[in-house]
Amino acid sequence: MQIGIYGGTFNPVHLGHIHLLREVMATGLLGKILVMPDRTPPHKQALDLVAGWKRFEMLKLATMGMEGIQVSDFELRREGKSYTYMTLRLLREFYPDDQFSLIMGADMLLSFREWRNWEEILSYTRLIAAARDEGEYERLELAAKALGNTELIRITPLPVSSTEVRAAVKKGHSLEKLVPQPVADYIRENHLYQ
Ligand code: ATP
């Protein structure tokens, strides 16, 4: 099977993430997608980072009923930093008959060469990437061409970020246009990001 891996901090999951998941599933490129919250993000500083299992629960709430989408605790259960190349090595060992693709937004594609062992990853993993903002496609096309083994999908960008969600909570603003309702309820009930 063609399996997509969608990794991230998801602190918290937001509508931009869900939009990307829907659009990638709609391409028919993949049989299923594993959404994997990471334990300690190697790419960014962990400011205001909520416990892994809570980020996991919010992902479950956000993707409930979405066909082909599975939230996975594969990286949360591993000790130490979650490097993508390690995850892929392990997945390939466990599932030798499947092919894996990595799903990512523009920022991750444009900084892909900073990932640990990116050449190894790219040698056996297709990247599937999309814009987060208007006007990003030209740069993405150049990056995709230079890297190779990369599928750019054309989506109408939904420019939301977890940073924006955390800031909205702090200011007491509505989360209605930023996260799915069950996630907004979870954030409020658990007093997250205050
Ligand atoms: P933060 O604001 O805390 O940096 P983030 O919104 O970038 O977080 P991540 O969990 O770091 O969210 O992102 C996980 C993956 O989802 C990355 O590949 C990122 O590029 C992608 N992504 C995040 N937001 C969007 C969006 N609005 N549209 C498309 N892809 C997105």
Residues whose N, C-alpha, C, O or C-beta is under 5 A from the ligand:
A	BS01	ATP	G7 G8 T9 F10 N11 G16 H17 L20 I103 M104 G105 A106 D107 M108 A131 R132 L158 P159 V160 S161 S162 T163
